[in-house]
Amino acid sequence: MSDATSGGFDFRHLRTVFAGRVVVTVFSLLTIPLVVGSLDGRLLTPLAYPGYLVMMIGSSVGSYLFPNYALWLFWAPFLLGSYAVAVVAGIGYRTVR
């Protein structure tokens, strides 16, 4: 049994699933273009579309559930949703690989 396993559970695999290269790359591709485009509209590129789509879905659901809150409050759920999409992409990548 190696140092990274405890009772048959591999902690390195868990770290790769939740913070691996694929997760960081997908999260960055979803968030950075949208954040940069939000700061300056001239920098909004087609790369921001996937992040914009996640933000739009989260904002529409959030504004339906909580109509009295401002839209800027939905950035935290957007970041969490982007991270969830990135983890799923990382799991898919690890499964295919």
Secondary structure, DSSP 8 states (H G I E B T S, - for coil): --TTEETTEEHHHHHHHHHSHHHHHHHHHHHHHHHHHHH-GGG--GGGHHHHHHHHHHHHHHHHH-TTS-GGGGHHHHHHHHHHHHHHHHHHHHHH-
